[in-house]
């Protein structure tokens, strides 16, 4: 069965549609009105090997906060929907990812209990049109809505662009590993409780 989903969410602040194929080729088409954020979504999808389409219209005249956070919400919901009953998945994934001087660790569990554990130090400021504080907001929303126990830890890094991009790439690769079908699991749920 295809592990795909399309989710649309419309509020007074944003109108966002995300389509994802967990078993894709890394083809990404993201248009959020924020160039750097589009670049990060591209990195996430390409390294996760997810086919990902994102269309977001938000109140960018205010700032990028609602657009970034709400995209995390919708992407998380799409991931959860595409995973279906989660039978046969590896469930856990991790990635230690270097990007020049930056080194990022991502470890995650498709646990159904969404929470972000963030140990990343970013200076206040902008990377292009992207407020560095919004990286954390995106991952909070993603973890909560995809049902991920998500750890991101900066091991090293001086350049905010590199640190943020390493986080998106590491998360994409860790999620890819966790979503993979495990032949030894078969059609079972990888849980001692029998539920995820």
N, C-alpha and C positions, 0 to 999 in steps of 0.2 A: 504494500500500500504506500502511496505517496505521502510523505510527511511534509505537507505544505499547509499554509494558512494565510488568510488575508484578514486583517483587523482594521476597522476604521473607528476613530474616536473624534467626536466633534464637541467642542465647548465654546464658550464665549471668547476664549483666548487662543485656541488652536483648532485646526482641522487636519488630522493626520491619518494617512493610510499606509500600512506596512504589509507587504507580501514577502513570505520567506519559504524557501525550500531547503530543509535541513540536509538533503542529500544532493546538493547542487554542485556547481563547478567554480563558485566564487565570483559569479557575475553580479555586480552591484550597480544600481542606478539610484543614487540618492540626491534629492533636491529638497533642502530644508531652508534655504535662504541664508545659511551660514556656511561659508566656504570651508572653513577648517573642520566644522562638524561633519560635513559631507565627506571630507577626506578621512576622518576617523571612522565613519560608518563603512567606508570603502575598505579600510584596513581590517576592520572587524569581520566583514563578510568574506573578503578574499582569503584571509588566513584561516577562517573557520570553514571555508569551502561551502558557504551558504549562498544560494542565489537570493538576493535581497533587493527589493524595490521599496523606496521610502519617498513619500510625498508629504511634505509638511508645510502648512501655511500658518504662521503665528504672528503674534503682536510684537514684531521685531522693533517697532517704533518705541516700545517700552524698553526691552532688552531681550536677550536670547534665552532667559531662564525658562519660560513656559514652553518654548519650542523644544529645548533640549530635554527637559524633564518629561514632558508629555510624549516625546518620541521614545524615551526609555520605557515609559508605561506601555505604549502600543507595541513596541518591539518585544517586550517581555511577554505580553499577552499572546502575541503571534507565536513565539517560541513554545509557550506552554500548550497552545492549541495544536501546533504541528507535532509535538511529542506524543499527543494522544494519551493512551493509557500507560505509556512508559515501559511497556513490557519489552524485555530483551536488550535494554540499553546498558552500556557500561556504567552509567550513573556518575562516576567520579572522573575528573580530569584535572590536569595541572600542566603548567608551562612556565619555565624559567626562560625569559626572553631578553636578549640584549638588543639595544639600539644605540649604537655608538657608545657614549659614556653612561647611558642609562641602562639599568638592569632591573627588570620587573618580574615578580613572582605572582602568578595567578593560580589559585587552587579553588576548585568548586565542586559542589555536590548538588545534583538535581534532586533535592531532598523534599521539595514541596513546602519547605519552611524558608521563605524568602528573607534574607538578611545580608547586608553588606558589612564586611569588616575591612576597614580602609586604613592602611598605614602608608600613606603617600603624602609627601610634603611638597606642595606646590606654592610658589610665590603668588600673592595677589597681583592680578594684572591680566593683560590680554595677549592671546596668541592669535594674530590676525584679528578676526571679528568674534573671537571666542573667549569668554571670560573663564579663566582657569578654574574658578570655583565650581563651574558647571560640570566638570568631569565627574566629580563625586556625586552630584545630583543625578546625573544620567545613570550611574551604576547603582545607586540606591533604588531608583525606579525600575531598572532592569531586573535586579535581583528580586525585588518584592513581587513583581508581576510575572516573572518566569518561574518563581518558586525555587530560586537558587540560594544555597548557602555559598556566598561568594567572598573569597579573601583576595585582596590585592595589596601587595607589599612592595614598596620601592626599596630595592637593595642598594642602588646607586643612581645618581642622576643630578645633573646641573642645569640642563636645558629643558624648559617646561614643555616645549614642543615634543622633544624626544621622550620625556617621561609619560606624557599623556598618550602619545602614539604607541609606546611600548605597552601601556595598560590595555588599550583597545586590541592590539594584536595578540597579546598574551591571553586575554579573555576569549577572543575568537578561537584560538587554538585549543584552549582548555575546554571550551564548550563543545567544540568539534569532537574531542576525545570522549567526553561524557555522553554525547548523543549517539556515538557509534553503536551499532548493533554488535553484541557479543554472542558469538555462536555457542559458547559454553553456557551462557545464561538461557539460551533458547527463547521460549515464550514466557518465561517466568519474570516476576518482578524482582529486581535485585534489592530485596529488603527483607530483613528478619521479621518485620511486622506484617508483611504481605500487602503493604500499601505505601505509596509515595505521594 
